Amino acid sequence: MRKANSGSILLVATGTLLVLLFTQSCVAVKPYQRMYLNDESMQLGKTGMEKFDENVHTYREGSSGGGSGKSSGGCGCN
């Protein structure tokens, strides 16, 4: 009797997981639910208030990009 190696077990497990994920992601949307798909809270990116807060934070930090992932401050030190 041949023993299954860990590579084939991992491949089968990964394939099964992918099939389960793809079948669960398909959902039928009813016509009256479609208006919620284009809602502002469903959109990617920052809202107007979040953009404003980041702009205020940038000015408060005293540097351009103070809240955008820049590691240094406005004092010139790194």
Secondary structure, 3 states (H helix, E strand, C coil): CCCCCHHHHHHHHHHHHHHHHHHHCCCCCCHHHHHHCCCHHHCCCCCHHHHHHHHHHHHHHCCCCCCCCCCCCCCCCC
